[in-house]
Structures are given as C-alpha cells and as structure tokens.
C-alpha cells in the first residue's frame, strides 16, 4: 500500500482497521485550558504506525484531533472544531467545524475538508467527548 497515493477504498479500509496504542497512555483531558497530547498508535494488519494528536489552545471552544502517518507525516483524518472556514481546491467552502479525510486527487494529496453532517461529530462536543468519538470512528482501542 503506497501511503502517498491511497484510493478511496484504501482510505476507508485504513480508517476502519483496528489500531492500538503502543504504550498505555494516560488520557485525562481537563475540561478547561490549553491541552496538547501526542501518542503513537499501530495498525498491525497493515503494518502502519500513526501519530495521534489532540490539541486545544487557550480558547476552550477551539480544538483539533488528528491521526497522521509517521512515515509520511500526512493526515489520514483531522477533525477541526471552531477553527477557520476551509476553502477546498474545487471552490467549495466549509464551516469552521469540519473534518479532513485523506484524498488523493490529480496526483497529489489534497487538503479537502467536509462538513460534519455525515460523521459522528458535533461542534457542541467537549474535547473529551470528541476524542472518544474520534477513537471509535478510527477503531482505536485503549
């Protein structure tokens, strides 16, 4: 599997593949304040390691969670809540609450974002709730 040229079916296969934390992380997300944590997760079936990162700045309503390939540093999935609007290459614009899912198009990995209406995330979710949903969405087990 070439991580630089994944097709749509391969992307969804990787999203649904079982992933495990390489260590036993302490995942205690405070309700308020700045928070940043990065862990390594592994998909043993496809022999892929990922970095899983959670970030919330000083504004409690704005956060992001992403999983990216260690080998290429490209995102498989990134959730952005209360960030900036995103302008896709095709001219569409999505709200500040969106999800990026790996998309190889015209010989490059496109930074494409989608609205949250077809995924299990909500802009009203607290970071801890969104993180639990993210783990479920990506089949990451603690």
Backbone as a printed PyTorch tensor [residue, N CA C, xyz], in Angstrom:
tensor([[[  0.8550,  -1.1820,   0.0000],
         [  0.0000,   0.0000,   0.0000],
         [  0.8990,   1.2420,   0.0000]],

        [[  0.7390,   2.0770,  -1.0010],
         [  1.5350,   3.3050,  -1.1150],
         [  0.8030,   4.4430,  -0.4000]],

        [[  1.3250,   4.8890,   0.7310],
         [  0.6590,   5.9130,   1.5360],
         [  0.5960,   7.2720,   0.8520]],

        [[  1.3390,   7.4480,  -0.2130],
         [  1.3110,   8.7130,  -0.9530],
         [  0.2670,   8.7290,  -2.0630]],

        [[ -0.3800,   7.5890,  -2.3250],
         [ -1.3530,   7.5120,  -3.4180],
         [ -2.5170,   6.5860,  -3.0700]],

        [[ -3.1050,   6.7630,  -1.9060],
         [ -4.2000,   5.8900,  -1.4820],
         [ -5.4860,   6.1990,  -2.2350]],

        [[ -6.1790,   5.1530,  -2.6520],
         [ -7.5040,   5.3120,  -3.2380],
         [ -8.5510,   5.4050,  -2.1390]],

        [[ -9.7590,   5.7770,  -2.5100],
         [-10.8380,   5.9550,  -1.5340],
         [-11.0980,   4.6880,  -0.7340]],

        [[-11.1500,   3.5310,  -1.3880],
         [-11.4230,   2.2810,  -0.6630],
         [-10.2950,   1.9590,   0.3130]],

        [[ -9.0560,   2.2500,  -0.0670],
         [ -7.9300,   2.0210,   0.8420],
         [ -8.0070,   2.9540,   2.0510]],

        [[ -8.4010,   4.1970,   1.8280],
         [ -8.5380,   5.1570,   2.9240],
         [ -9.5540,   4.6440,   3.9370]],

        [[-10.7180,   4.2070,   3.4690],
         [-11.7460,   3.7310,   4.3910],
         [-11.3740,   2.3940,   5.0230]],

        [[-10.5680,   1.5960,   4.3330],
         [-10.0370,   0.3690,   4.9350],
         [ -9.1090,   0.7310,   6.0950]],

        [[ -8.2620,   1.7360,   5.9070],
         [ -7.3530,   2.1560,   6.9790],
         [ -8.1090,   2.8010,   8.1380]],

        [[ -9.1400,   3.5720,   7.8300],
         [ -9.9410,   4.1880,   8.8940],
         [-10.5760,   3.1040,   9.7610]],

        [[-11.0930,   2.0530,   9.1460],
         [-11.8060,   1.0220,   9.9090],
         [-10.8890,  -0.0470,  10.5090]],

        [[ -9.6310,  -0.1070,  10.0920],
         [ -8.7110,  -1.1210,  10.6170],
         [ -8.4610,  -0.9050,  12.1110]],

        [[ -8.3440,  -1.9930,  12.8410],
         [ -8.0690,  -1.9240,  14.2700],
         [ -6.7010,  -1.2920,  14.5120]],

        [[ -6.6820,  -0.3260,  15.4190],
         [ -5.4420,   0.3390,  15.7990],
         [ -5.3200,   0.2980,  17.3150]],

        [[ -4.0980,   0.0980,  17.7870],
         [ -3.8430,   0.0070,  19.2210],
         [ -2.7690,   1.0060,  19.6290]],

        [[ -2.8940,   1.5390,  20.8420],
         [ -1.8440,   2.3980,  21.3850],
         [ -0.6040,   1.5470,  21.6260]],

        [[  0.5780,   2.0890,  21.3130],
         [  1.8140,   1.3480,  21.5420],
         [  2.1990,   1.3540,  23.0150]],

        [[  1.7910,   2.3850,  23.7390],
         [  2.0030,   2.4150,  25.1810],
         [  0.6360,   2.5270,  25.8440]],

        [[  0.6160,   2.5940,  27.1210],
         [ -0.6530,   2.7390,  27.8390],
         [ -0.7720,   4.1900,  28.2790]],

        [[ -1.3050,   5.0290,  27.4100],
         [ -1.3150,   6.4640,  27.7100],
         [ -2.3040,   6.8310,  28.8070]],

        [[ -1.9570,   7.8910,  29.5100],
         [ -2.8780,   8.4740,  30.4660],
         [ -3.6660,   9.5240,  29.7080]],

        [[ -4.9320,   9.2780,  29.5260],
         [ -5.7690,  10.1810,  28.7420],
         [ -6.7510,  10.8870,  29.6650]],

        [[ -6.2440,  11.8860,  30.3400],
         [ -7.0620,  12.6650,  31.2620],
         [ -7.1530,  14.0830,  30.7140]],

        [[ -8.2100,  14.3530,  29.9850],
         [ -8.3610,  15.6440,  29.3180],
         [ -9.0860,  16.6030,  30.2530]],

        [[ -8.4230,  17.6940,  30.6440],
         [ -9.0950,  18.6600,  31.5220],
         [-10.2280,  19.3740,  30.7850]],

        [[-11.2210,  19.7990,  31.5300],
         [-12.3710,  20.4850,  30.9480],
         [-11.9940,  21.8570,  30.4160]],

        [[-11.0760,  22.5320,  31.0800],
         [-10.6950,  23.8940,  30.7050],
         [ -9.2000,  24.0010,  30.4400]],

        [[ -8.8380,  24.9990,  29.6610],
         [ -7.4360,  25.3470,  29.4740],
         [ -6.7570,  24.6560,  28.3170]],

        [[ -5.5440,  25.1240,  28.0690],
         [ -4.7290,  24.6010,  26.9810],
         [ -4.3770,  23.1370,  27.2480]],

        [[ -4.4210,  22.3380,  26.1900],
         [ -4.1110,  20.9170,  26.3220],
         [ -3.5140,  20.4250,  25.0170]],

        [[ -2.4540,  19.6270,  25.1440],
         [ -1.8150,  19.0500,  23.9630],
         [ -1.2470,  17.6960,  24.3490]],

        [[ -1.5180,  16.6950,  23.5270],
         [ -1.0330,  15.3450,  23.8000],
         [ -0.8310,  14.6260,  22.4800]],

        [[  0.2620,  13.8690,  22.3930],
         [  0.5360,  13.0890,  21.1900],
         [  0.9020,  11.6680,  21.6020]],

        [[  0.3350,  10.6970,  20.9200],
         [  0.6020,   9.2830,  21.1790],
         [  0.8220,   8.5660,  19.8570]],

        [[  1.4320,   7.3960,  19.9400],
         [  1.6350,   6.5640,  18.7570],
         [  0.6450,   5.4060,  18.8180]],

        [[ -0.0300,   5.1700,  17.6970],
         [ -0.9240,   4.0210,  17.5650],
         [ -0.4690,   3.1900,  16.3720]],

        [[ -0.7810,   1.9080,  16.4230],
         [ -0.3010,   0.9960,  15.3920],
         [ -1.4360,   0.1690,  14.8040]],

        [[ -1.3960,   0.0300,  13.4980],
         [ -2.2860,  -0.8550,  12.7500],
         [ -1.4130,  -2.0460,  12.3540]],

        [[ -1.5070,  -3.1380,  13.1040],
         [ -0.6200,  -4.2750,  12.8510],
         [ -0.9890,  -5.0400,  11.5810]],

        [[ -2.2620,  -5.0190,  11.2020],
         [ -2.6770,  -5.7170,   9.9800],
         [ -1.9920,  -5.1120,   8.7530]],

        [[ -1.9510,  -3.7800,   8.6900],
         [ -1.3540,  -3.0940,   7.5430],
         [  0.0710,  -2.6280,   7.8120]],

        [[  0.5870,  -2.9240,   9.0070],
         [  1.9500,  -2.5570,   9.3950],
         [  2.2020,  -1.0520,   9.2450]],

        [[  1.2980,  -0.2580,   9.8240],
         [  1.3940,   1.2020,   9.7420],
         [  1.3550,   1.7780,  11.1510]],

        [[  2.2510,   2.7220,  11.4120],
         [  2.2110,   3.4550,  12.6750],
         [  1.7550,   4.8780,  12.4050]],

        [[  0.9880,   5.3930,  13.3430],
         [  0.4150,   6.7340,  13.2370],
         [  0.7580,   7.5530,  14.4760]],

        [[  0.7570,   8.8560,  14.3100],
         [  0.7650,   9.7680,  15.4480],
         [ -0.6610,  10.2670,  15.6130]],

        [[ -1.1390,  10.2010,  16.8340],
         [ -2.4710,  10.6760,  17.1930],
         [ -2.2740,  11.9010,  18.0750]],

        [[ -2.7950,  13.0310,  17.6440],
         [ -2.5720,  14.2730,  18.3880],
         [ -3.8960,  14.9450,  18.7270]],

        [[ -3.9440,  15.4530,  19.9580],
         [ -5.0830,  16.2300,  20.4460],
         [ -4.5380,  17.6100,  20.7780]],

        [[ -5.2320,  18.6420,  20.3570],
         [ -4.7730,  19.9990,  20.6610],
         [ -5.9570,  20.9150,  20.9570]],

        [[ -5.8290,  21.6360,  22.0540],
         [ -6.7750,  22.7050,  22.3670],
         [ -5.9300,  23.8830,  22.8420]],

        [[ -6.1680,  25.0330,  22.2400],
         [ -5.4380,  26.2340,  22.6260],
         [ -6.0620,  26.8830,  23.8470]],

        [[ -5.7950,  28.1490,  24.0150],
         [ -6.3260,  28.8820,  25.1650],
         [ -7.8360,  29.0590,  25.1000]],

        [[ -8.3940,  29.0020,  23.8960],
         [ -9.8470,  29.0980,  23.7540],
         [-10.4400,  27.6980,  23.9020]],

        [[-11.2560,  27.5030,  24.9110],
         [-11.7950,  26.1710,  25.1970],
         [-12.7100,  25.6360,  24.1100]],

        [[-13.2600,  26.5140,  23.2860],
         [-14.1990,  26.0550,  22.2630],
         [-13.5080,  25.6260,  20.9720]],

        [[-12.2090,  25.8740,  20.8480],
         [-11.4790,  25.5750,  19.6130],
         [-10.4980,  24.4270,  19.8680]],

        [[-10.6150,  23.3700,  19.0470],
         [ -9.6900,  22.2510,  19.2050],
         [ -9.5660,  21.4710,  17.9020]],

        [[ -8.5510,  20.6140,  17.8630],
         [ -8.3820,  19.7100,  16.7260],
         [ -7.8370,  18.3760,  17.2300]],

        [[ -8.1790,  17.3440,  16.4940],
         [ -7.6950,  15.9920,  16.7660],
         [ -7.3120,  15.4170,  15.4100]],

        [[ -6.1230,  14.8280,  15.3360],
         [ -5.7710,  14.2270,  14.0500],
         [ -4.9520,  12.9530,  14.2280]],

        [[ -4.9580,  12.1640,  13.1700],
         [ -4.1160,  10.9830,  13.0870],
         [ -3.3700,  11.0890,  11.7600]],

        [[ -2.0510,  10.9440,  11.8280],
         [ -1.2430,  11.0670,  10.6160],
         [ -0.2260,   9.9280,  10.5450]],

        [[  0.1630,   9.5970,   9.3300],
         [  1.1350,   8.5330,   9.1070],
         [  2.5050,   8.9920,   9.5970]],

        [[  3.1720,   8.1720,  10.3870],
         [  4.5200,   8.5280,  10.8380],
         [  5.4720,   8.5800,   9.6470]],

        [[  5.3340,   7.6360,   8.7080],
         [  6.2640,   7.5610,   7.5730],
         [  6.2110,   8.7720,   6.6480]],

        [[  5.0420,   9.3680,   6.4740],
         [  4.9090,  10.4690,   5.5060],
         [  4.4920,  11.7930,   6.1400]],

        [[  4.0620,  11.7560,   7.3870],
         [  3.5570,  12.9310,   8.1070],
         [  2.2840,  13.5070,   7.4720]],

        [[  1.5750,  12.7280,   6.6790],
         [  0.3110,  13.1480,   6.0600],
         [ -0.8540,  12.6720,   6.9210]],

        [[ -1.8890,  13.4870,   6.9800],
         [ -3.0730,  13.1360,   7.7680],
         [ -3.9020,  12.0510,   7.0890]],

        [[ -4.3910,  11.1230,   7.8990],
         [ -5.4490,  10.2270,   7.4480],
         [ -6.7850,  10.9170,   7.7260]],

        [[ -6.9350,  11.4310,   8.9550],
         [ -8.1510,  12.1460,   9.3510],
         [ -7.7690,  13.2750,  10.3050]],

        [[ -8.3910,  14.4270,  10.1290],
         [ -8.2130,  15.5520,  11.0610],
         [ -9.5660,  16.2030,  11.3120]],

        [[ -9.9210,  16.3280,  12.5700],
         [-11.1620,  16.9740,  12.9870],
         [-10.8310,  18.3770,  13.4860]],

        [[-11.5140,  19.3750,  12.9630],
         [-11.3050,  20.7690,  13.3650],
         [-12.6280,  21.3320,  13.8820]],

        [[-12.6110,  21.8400,  15.1100],
         [-13.8140,  22.4120,  15.7100],
         [-13.5480,  23.8720,  16.0770]],

        [[-14.4300,  24.7340,  15.5860],
         [-14.3660,  26.1810,  15.8320],
         [-13.0410,  26.8030,  15.4060]],

        [[-12.5050,  26.3060,  14.2950],
         [-11.2980,  26.8870,  13.7180],
         [-11.6840,  27.9120,  12.6680]],

        [[-10.9860,  27.8940,  11.5670],
         [-11.2980,  28.7930,  10.4520],
         [-12.1210,  28.0440,   9.4090]],

        [[-12.8560,  28.8080,   8.6090],
         [-13.5250,  28.1930,   7.4590],
         [-12.4460,  27.6160,   6.5600]],

        [[-12.7730,  26.5480,   5.8470],
         [-11.7970,  25.9210,   4.9640],
         [-12.2610,  26.0410,   3.5180]],

        [[-11.3630,  26.4770,   2.6590],
         [-11.6430,  26.5990,   1.2220],
         [-10.9870,  25.4240,   0.5040]],

        [[-11.8040,  24.5910,  -0.1150],
         [-11.3010,  23.4510,  -0.8760],
         [-10.8350,  23.9030,  -2.2570]],

        [[ -9.9830,  23.0850,  -2.8650],
         [ -9.4490,  23.4090,  -4.1940],
         [-10.5230,  23.5030,  -5.2680]],

        [[-11.6540,  22.8240,  -5.0670],
         [-12.7190,  22.8580,  -6.0770],
         [-13.6200,  24.0840,  -5.9340]],

        [[-13.2610,  25.0020,  -5.0320],
         [-14.0210,  26.2330,  -4.8650],
         [-15.0580,  26.1950,  -3.7590]],

        [[-15.3420,  25.0180,  -3.2160],
         [-16.3050,  24.9370,  -2.1210],
         [-15.6670,  25.4250,  -0.8230]],

        [[-16.5150,  25.8900,   0.0640],
         [-16.0540,  26.3830,   1.3590],
         [-16.8520,  25.6670,   2.4440]],

        [[-16.1670,  25.2110,   3.4830],
         [-16.8550,  24.5370,   4.5840],
         [-16.7170,  25.3620,   5.8560]],

        [[-17.6110,  25.1110,   6.7820],
         [-17.6870,  25.8740,   8.0290],
         [-16.4420,  25.6530,   8.8970]],

        [[-16.3220,  26.4180,   9.9750],
         [-15.1960,  26.2340,  10.9030],
         [-15.2060,  24.8680,  11.6050]],

        [[-16.2980,  24.1420,  11.4960],
         [-16.4120,  22.8060,  12.0900],
         [-16.4390,  21.7910,  10.9590]],

        [[-15.3150,  21.1040,  10.7580],
         [-15.2010,  20.2150,   9.6060],
         [-14.2200,  19.0820,   9.8850]],

        [[-14.1830,  18.1550,   8.9500],
         [-13.2720,  17.0260,   9.0440],
         [-12.5080,  16.9030,   7.7300]],

        [[-11.2250,  16.6250,   7.8430],
         [-10.3810,  16.3610,   6.6760],
         [-10.1880,  14.8500,   6.6060]],

        [[-10.4210,  14.2770,   5.4590],
         [-10.1720,  12.8570,   5.2300],
         [ -9.2630,  12.7630,   4.0120]],

        [[ -8.1910,  11.9870,   4.1540],
         [ -7.1920,  11.8230,   3.0980],
         [ -7.8750,  11.7020,   1.7420]],

        [[ -7.3790,  12.4710,   0.7770],
         [ -7.9620,  12.4520,  -0.5620],
         [ -6.8570,  12.6490,  -1.5960]],

        [[ -6.5170,  11.5670,  -2.3140],
         [ -5.5240,  11.6530,  -3.3850],
         [ -6.2530,  12.0080,  -4.6730]],

        [[ -5.8780,  13.1390,  -5.2620],
         [ -6.5950,  13.6410,  -6.4350],
         [ -5.6100,  14.3850,  -7.3380]],

        [[ -5.6570,  14.1170,  -8.6290],
         [ -4.7780,  14.7760,  -9.6080],
         [ -3.3050,  14.6760,  -9.2240]],

        [[ -2.9030,  13.4860,  -8.7960],
         [ -1.5100,  13.1720,  -8.4720],
         [ -0.9470,  13.8770,  -7.2460]],

        [[ -1.7990,  14.3100,  -6.3350],
         [ -1.2980,  14.8230,  -5.0510],
         [ -2.3570,  14.6090,  -3.9690]],

        [[ -1.9070,  14.6830,  -2.7270],
         [ -2.8200,  14.5320,  -1.5970],
         [ -3.4460,  15.8900,  -1.3400]],

        [[ -4.7400,  15.9580,  -1.5820],
         [ -5.4890,  17.2090,  -1.4930],
         [ -5.9170,  17.4680,  -0.0490]],

        [[ -5.8040,  18.7020,   0.3920],
         [ -6.2630,  19.0960,   1.7250],
         [ -7.7430,  19.4370,   1.6320]],

        [[ -8.5680,  18.4020,   1.5860],
         [-10.0040,  18.5860,   1.3880],
         [-10.7430,  18.4120,   2.7060]],

        [[-11.6880,  19.3040,   2.9640],
         [-12.4810,  19.2490,   4.1890],
         [-13.9460,  19.0110,   3.8530]],

        [[-14.6460,  18.4030,   4.7920],
         [-16.0590,  18.0720,   4.6420],
         [-16.8210,  18.5700,   5.8690]],

        [[-18.0720,  18.9270,   5.6590],
         [-18.9320,  19.2920,   6.7900],
         [-19.1230,  18.0650,   7.6890]],

        [[-19.6010,  18.2830,   8.8960],
         [-19.7340,  17.2060,   9.8740],
         [-21.0400,  16.4210,   9.7730]],

        [[-21.8730,  16.7020,   8.7820],
         [-23.2010,  16.0870,   8.7310],
         [-23.2090,  14.5810,   8.4720]],

        [[-22.1070,  14.0050,   7.9820],
         [-22.0900,  12.5680,   7.6910],
         [-21.1280,  11.7950,   8.5910]],

        [[-20.6640,  12.4400,   9.6450],
         [-19.7490,  11.7990,  10.5910],
         [-20.3010,  11.9840,  12.0050]],

        [[-19.8220,  11.2040,  12.9660],
         [-20.4330,  11.2300,  14.3010],
         [-19.9540,  12.3540,  15.2250]],

        [[-19.5330,  13.4660,  14.6690],
         [-19.0130,  14.5630,  15.4880],
         [-19.9750,  15.7410,  15.4740]],

        [[-19.9240,  16.5220,  16.5420],
         [-20.7970,  17.6820,  16.6680],
         [-19.9790,  18.8400,  17.2160]],

        [[-20.2120,  20.0210,  16.6970],
         [-19.4670,  21.2000,  17.1380],
         [-19.7010,  21.5130,  18.6130]],

        [[-20.7570,  20.9750,  19.1990],
         [-21.0660,  21.2240,  20.6110],
         [-20.3310,  20.2670,  21.5460]],

        [[-19.6690,  19.2430,  20.9880],
         [-18.9660,  18.2670,  21.8240],
         [-17.7930,  18.9050,  22.5550]],

        [[-17.6580,  18.5830,  23.8320],
         [-16.4520,  18.9400,  24.5760],
         [-15.3070,  18.1130,  23.9990]],

        [[-14.0750,  18.5480,  24.2380],
         [-12.9110,  17.8630,  23.6890],
         [-12.8760,  16.3870,  24.0920]],

        [[-13.1280,  16.0660,  25.3480],
         [-13.0740,  14.6710,  25.8050],
         [-14.1050,  13.8100,  25.0720]],

        [[-15.2990,  14.3320,  24.8710],
         [-16.3440,  13.6020,  24.1420],
         [-15.9390,  13.3990,  22.6870]],

        [[-15.4350,  14.4550,  22.0600],
         [-14.9930,  14.3590,  20.6620],
         [-13.8530,  13.3540,  20.5250]],

        [[-12.9510,  13.3310,  21.5000],
         [-11.8300,  12.3910,  21.4450],
         [-12.3330,  10.9500,  21.5060]],

        [[-13.2700,  10.6710,  22.3970],
         [-13.8430,   9.3200,  22.4670],
         [-14.5120,   8.9400,  21.1430]],

        [[-15.2360,   9.8670,  20.5460],
         [-15.8730,   9.6130,  19.2480],
         [-14.8200,   9.3940,  18.1600]],

        [[-13.7170,  10.1460,  18.2290],
         [-12.6290,  10.0170,  17.2590],
         [-12.0120,   8.6170,  17.3560]],

        [[-11.7750,   8.1570,  18.5890],
         [-11.2340,   6.8080,  18.7770],
         [-12.1720,   5.7640,  18.1830]],

        [[-13.4690,   5.9140,  18.4070],
         [-14.4480,   4.9760,  17.8410],
         [-14.4660,   5.0410,  16.3150]],

        [[-14.4840,   6.2570,  15.7650],
         [-14.5380,   6.4570,  14.3170],
         [-13.3530,   5.7950,  13.6210]],

        [[-12.1860,   5.8490,  14.2690],
         [-10.9690,   5.2990,  13.6750],
         [-10.6100,   3.9160,  14.2060]],

        [[-11.5000,   3.3240,  14.9950],
         [-11.2890,   1.9860,  15.5460],
         [ -9.9670,   1.8860,  16.3120]],

        [[ -9.7270,   2.8710,  17.1700],
         [ -8.5400,   2.8880,  18.0270],
         [ -8.9690,   2.4200,  19.4060]],

        [[ -8.3020,   1.3860,  19.8900],
         [ -8.6390,   0.8140,  21.1970],
         [ -7.5790,   1.2050,  22.2220]],

        [[ -8.0700,   1.5260,  23.4190],
         [ -7.1590,   1.9180,  24.5150],
         [ -6.4650,   0.7030,  25.0950]]])
